[in-house]
Amino acid sequence: MFYYLFHYLSELDFPGAGVFKYISFRSACAFIFSLLIATIIGKRIIRYLKEKQIGETIRDLNLEGQLSKKGTPTMGGIIIIIAIIIPCLLFGRLENIYLILILISVIWLGCLGFLDDYIKVFKKDKEGLQGKFKIIGQVGLGLIVGLTLFLSPDVVVRENTVRVHHDNAEVIEHSVQYQKSTKTTIPFFKDNNLDYADFFPFMGRHAQTCGWILFVLITIFIVMAVSNGANLTDGLDGLTTGTSAIIGTTLGILAYLTSHAEFAGYLNIMYIPHSEELVIFMCAFVGALIGFLWYNSYPAQVFMGDTGSLTLGGIIAVFAVIIHKELLIPILCGIFLVENLSVVLQVSYFKYTKKKYGEGRRLFKMAPLHHHYQKQGIPEAKITARFWIIGMLLAVLTIVTLKIR
């Protein structure tokens, strides 16, 4: 909203109004506002949740300090969602297709997570929303994102190509034409574009259409995987919040590089016009998480619940897909991936050994992985800090992969 107001004032030669056309200024404002909103309204929302006795139900898993968390207010993801949406509405260009799509993702998964928390807290059903309905919601969002990117005429790119000059010097150039593309960035390869259509050479002129179908299916899978990964990681105070902030910062950097023709050329990645508005969103996202971490760090005064964790994972997934960096997720979201795998391996191994030996055995003391370390007697705050450090290393590696080929 402020963008349009100051754009109008700029046309009237109002002093200083032109500063709002700079993405760096609006991004900084979004970060500051989201952080302030999260910290200011967070205290009030936590007080309200306490008054209404909207507290976390804790199962006794024989973990150190676990029972002390009983009754801690949950559904704090509402704080994060509010702190993200308001700055985006204030400082973003609201006709931008990418900003619209990512805000729809926030609201969609926020409602899905809220419904899950509502059933747990108010209906006293520990299972919450049935798994099939969560999957339907995640698949629905994946379809919305994938089909929008496929069908919208505003979603175009300028593909990067390598030209070899007469002196054998390689120069990265972007195509002059704006076009729809089924290509995405792939790490560690010199020609770092992977075209989904290349998987269907036998389809002839229909290969591009098949490439888009594959892209939509991959989008659905990524939304489900990352959203559930963030949900599983949300088991220690500040763990998902801090990890998501690190991932978000990295994605914000990648979005800025992708939206800048010169930087995109230097890194040999495709140039996505108008995706710079996503930088504003990601600054609001990181600011909201840091503000929420004020209350969610150990010992937590509030938990985000599924309202927050499902939303955070979905945001990360959709954001990565929009900027064509979804194949970097296994590296960037390595924490979420390992947490997911630890549960899958634990359950699979238990079933296998029970069938083979008549008695189920476990690979880990407990899953997800962070509880395994808790069982080993490592303090919760130390586990969280170490996971953050690993997340930072993975973030750096993700960016470095763009030049290591």
Secondary structure, DSSP 8 states (H G I E B T S, - for coil): -HHHHHHHHHHTT-TTGGGGG-HHHHHHHHHHHHHHHHHHHHHHHHHHHHHTT-B--------TT-GGGTT-B--THHHHHHHHHHHHHHHS-TT-HHHHHHHHHHHHHHHHHHHHHHHHHTS--TT-S-HHHHHHHHHHHHHHHHHHHHH-TT--BB-EEEEE-TTS-EEEEE-SS-B---EEE-TT-SS-EEEGGGG-GGGGGGHHHHHHHHHHHHHHHHHHHHHHHHHHHTTSTTHHHHHHHHHHHHHHHHHHHHT-HHHHHHHT--B-TTTTHHHHHHHHHHHHHHHHHHHHSSS-S---HHHHHHHHHHHHHHHHHHTT-GGGHHHHTHHHHHHHHHHHHHHHHHHHHHHHHSS---SSSSSSHHHHHHHTT--HHHHHHHHHHHHHHHHHHHHHTTT--
